[in-house]
Amino acid sequence: MKDKPVHAPMEQFPVINGELHIGGIPITQLAERIGQTPFYAYDRRLITDRIDYLRECLPPELHLHYAIKANPMPAVVQHLAGLIDGFDLASAGEMKTALDTTMPAAKISIAGPGKTDKELRQAIAAAITINLESEGEMRRAALIGAQLGITPRVAVRVNPDYDLKSSGMKMGGGPKPFGVDAERVPAMLKEMAAMNLEFVGFHIFWGSQNLNPEAIMEAHEKTLELAIRLSDATDRQPHHLNIGGGLGIPYFPGETRLDLRPIGDNLNRLITAFKQKLPATTLITELGRFIVGEAGLYICRVIDIKESRGEKFLVTDGGLHHHLAASGNFGQVIRKNYPVAIANRMGTTERENVSIVGPLCTPLDLLGNKMALPKAEVGDLAVIYQSGAYGLTASPEKFLSHPAASELLL
Ligand SMILES: *Cc1c(COP(=O)(O)O)cnc(C)c1O
């Protein structure tokens, strides 16, 4: 019998002389260069490789967008501006980061419920596409457009009316704060026709962090079907159709990387059929985690080592206040360990069972639970893999008022 895997895949960063490297630099030296722990480090080469892989496997007609909320570090967004076809935003704050790059406004869109009048005003003034989440938002956008003397570019975000059968996953069909229920879209577009709004397309987002190729292929098929049904029902040829993202990355023991090839082949077939119905519609997929998630590490230092009733704890200067997701408190139902290593002891084969905890006075501040790791000493560097997406900005940094984490792109 094969050993049960202890970690998700973690070979994307090289080990040289027993030490983990990122961007060609040993992690201990990097910590000296920054002058502090904890920090996040992202590898631009891995990000570029990921885009190359997507381009290689997905149909050339499918435009690739980056969902900035996965990692909004300005240097990362700047790097991606030269590699992808557009940005998708979740706030006016992200809009500033996006517009500071070379990406043209026509390739940028904003989604999210609860856009304020101020955000709508900024988005309309910037001439980016607004993914409308409700009829009320549509009316507010039209009003603001009239005040500004600008015709807002709008798409309708659709809450799908289909269920996905594969792997028992159910990601659409129910009541949602996101998007407009598919069955209400025809009436909404009728109302829109009389307004000072330029309708540019549909945005159909069906899920996130999916590692099941069958489920993804089914979602793509149903999404394209729904888009065709909607344009038939409304007699509108959308300029573009955003089919969402959903591609996952492996985080936990036993999970493996998605093979994009069957997904790409399936999309090729679906898009060929789609183009016969709607030849003028540009197709877009928006990805966050899949592009940056595996390219990042979170690094913290062991401050203390203690034993308590037979269990050993490595206490670090990093914790859930910088990396909520690794602590298991960002959407996990049952807590599992992210891949973890001791950066300066990669050559050691001897293992001991330890838990890695942060400095916060809460049992939630757990970065690794009872893991087999090399015997560590105070001063060693603990590293959490798969930290390039939903890391720092998805964490309660102010909780307990510890120092902020630093971020760098190599
Ligand atoms: C969060 C989000 C994404 C990105 O999801 P990932 O799982 O990071 O790929 C894409 N589109 C929308 C509308 C989102 O809200």
The ligand as a Tripos MOL2 file, in Angstrom:
@<TRIPOS>MOLECULE
LIG
   15    15     1     0     0
SMALL
NO_CHARGES

@<TRIPOS>ATOM
      1 C1        -13.5900   35.6690   -6.6010 C.3       1 LIG1
      2 C2        -14.0440   35.7320   -7.9730 C.ar      1 LIG1
      3 C3        -13.2760   35.1720   -8.9930 C.ar      1 LIG1
      4 C4        -11.9880   34.4290   -8.7520 C.3       1 LIG1
      5 O1        -12.1770   33.1920   -8.1760 O.3       1 LIG1
      6 P1        -10.9220   32.2150   -8.0050 P.3       1 LIG1
      7 O2        -11.4270   31.0590   -7.2690 O.co2     1 LIG1
      8 O3         -9.8590   32.9750   -7.2870 O.co2     1 LIG1
      9 O4        -10.4580   31.8810   -9.3870 O.co2     1 LIG1
     10 C5        -13.7350   35.3170  -10.2680 C.ar      1 LIG1
     11 N1        -14.8710   35.9740  -10.5340 N.ar      1 LIG1
     12 C6        -15.6440   36.5200   -9.5790 C.ar      1 LIG1
     13 C7        -16.9050   37.2090   -9.9390 C.3       1 LIG1
     14 C8        -15.2640   36.4200   -8.2660 C.ar      1 LIG1
     15 O5        -16.0300   36.9470   -7.3220 O.3       1 LIG1
@<TRIPOS>BOND
     1     1     2 1
     2     2     3 ar
     3     2    14 ar
     4     3     4 1
     5     3    10 ar
     6     4     5 1
     7     5     6 1
     8     6     7 2
     9     6     8 1
    10     6     9 1
    11    10    11 ar
    12    11    12 ar
    13    12    13 1
    14    12    14 ar
    15    14    15 1
@<TRIPOS>SUBSTRUCTURE
     1 LIG1         1 GROUP 0 **** ****
